[in-house]
């Protein structure tokens, strides 16, 4: 995230904001306050007043985002944030409409030791943690390019998705969605190129939260790889994923049932695919048919590390992963070794194509070339 920056803007910058945004509140000088002119102005103001800087109803000011010359106060649960109205409104048509609403409560707050302004006070239903992540992303006032240079946490991505969707923060939302699509793809090649169930710096059980986000925004293409991760969580699937704010992401009962039902089916399909991959039939080009067939038979018989088949991602399970301890290579000729790799890819591609069905989810547009590859006949010995 962006580093903290000096939030105290020069007087000339505040004046410029007021010129560019006629909706920004006027600055009341200390002289006006002492002369009583500001009191007269407040009497003609139809907006309800919500105390002053000393009367905030017992709310807690956010330690990070109570900015001394901010022009709007946002209240999330019991926490107040003071920030720049124009910066948020510029990025969100929803915020712009909300901030412009008539008869918003207001509060008179200082911008320095001599001057005061009247800030609208907007009550939000979001968690303080989520709102804090949003403000951090926009603190520079520029479109966020945070994902190119940072490793966002699940809590950050969740806030960008949830509040980005709610407040139409289009660029922030699209960046966060692209991040999820990269780590929980609907593309076979992308999934196989990664070594992890999700982002490397995320705990594996964060997939529970990804499933919930996919349900929230109606993004079924995220579900197969995220639910596949959940099927390998064992009993942790019931506990879910603990977020930084103390809340817990848990799967809906329907999705827990899907994972339990799919778990056995996926493991059965994995074992069957491995058996077909190592079946003892050499390729047609092989010049040492008996030797290579024996090598394949030994590899299949040597699958004593059953946990490899049951705990590793079946879509990423390569032929070398199937060898017993101490067996570095299959012992087949180059042609048969290449054949085994082709068999392995075909089996894993077929399993990838079947994932939505095995997991009991519908994914419109699941890659056609993968489905087509799964439906193709398998010539003997290839």
PyMOL commands that set and color helices and strands:
alter all, ss='L'
color gray80, all
select helices_A, chain A and resi 11-20+30-35+37-44+85-91+93-99+128-138+146-148+154-166+170-183+188-193+204-216+220-231+236-239+253-277+289-301+306-311+319-322+334-359+368-375
alter helices_A, ss='H'
color red, helices_A
select strands_A, chain A and resi 27-29+49-52+60-66+72-76+79-83+106-110+115-124+241-242+248-249
alter strands_A, ss='S'
color yellow, strands_A
deselect
rebuild
show_as cartoon
